[in-house]
């Protein structure tokens, strides 16, 4: 089984929002509004015709956008480069897959608080 946690950040030039531990997962916030659902993998190699062999995948997505300092992202990249596993392919932006057609989408969307 595979699970994905996702958060969206606005990168700011303000050290008030510094976090030196992004490598270990998402930041817990007291007011988190998380959606949980099953789905497939992301990436441009999958479509409505070609499914991932890694299904189902449980997604947990924080609906709120949070701020993080630019230096936090620098630290994350530094930490990724220091991993034993080669993470160099994850140090740049990637494309996203096309939206899944409604008839293929899961209907088990849940709101978690």
N, C-alpha and C positions, 0 to 999 in steps of 0.2 A: 504494500500500500504506500502511496505517495501523498504527501500533504504539502500545500504551498501557503505561505503567509505573505500578504502583500500590503505595503503601505506606500503612500505617495508623499513626497517631500518637496517643499519649496526650499531651494538652496539659497541661503542668505549670507551676507558678509557681516555676521554678528556672532561673536564668540559666546554670547549668552546661550546660544543653541548648540553648543559643542557637545558631541557625544563620541567618546573614544572606543565604543564597543559595538558598532553597527555590524561587525562581522559575526556576532553571535545571535543575530535575529532581530526581530522588530522591537521597537521601543514600546513599553507598556505605558499607557496613559490612563488616568482614572476615568476619563469620559469617553472611552473607546466605544465606537459604534461599528460592530463587526458583522459583515454578511458572511454566511457560510453556505456553500453549495458544492455540488459535484460537477466536474467538468473534465476537460482534456488538457493536454499540454499547450503551451504557447509556441510561437515560432512560425516561420514562413514555410516550413516543410509539411505542415498539416493543414487540412482544409475540410470542407464538407464531404469530399470524396475519399480522402486519405486520413484515417484515424490513427491516433497514437497507440502503440502497444502498451503504453503506461496508462491504462484507464481502469476504473475511474480514479480521478484525482480529487481529493478534498481541498477546496479553496477556502481560505479565511481572509477576507479583505476588509481592511479598516477603511470606512467610508470617508473619514476626515483627512484633510491635507494638513501635514505638520511641517514645522520649520526645522531645518538643520543647518549648521554652519558649513561653509565651503571647506573649512579645514577638517570637518568630520568626514567628508567624502574623500579628501586627501588621505586621511588615516585609514579609511576603509580600503582604498586602493592599495596602500602600503601593506595592510594586513593580508589582502588577497594575494599579493605578490609573494608574501612570506609563507604561504601555505605549501605543504608538501605536495598536494595535488595541484596540477597545473591549472590555474584559474585565469590565464592570460586572455583567453577568448571572452571572458566576462568583464573585461576592463573597458569596454566601449559599448555604445548603444547598439541595439539589435532591432530588427524589424518585428512587427507583430502579425499574427495570423489574421486572416479575414474573419469577420464575425460569423459565428455559428448560426446556421439557419434555425428558425424557431422550432421546426419539427424535430431537430436533433438536440435541442437544449434541455437540460434537466429542469424539472418543475419542483425541486425540493429546496428552494431558496429559503433560508431562515435568518431571522434577525437575532443576533446575540448581543447581550449587554454585559 
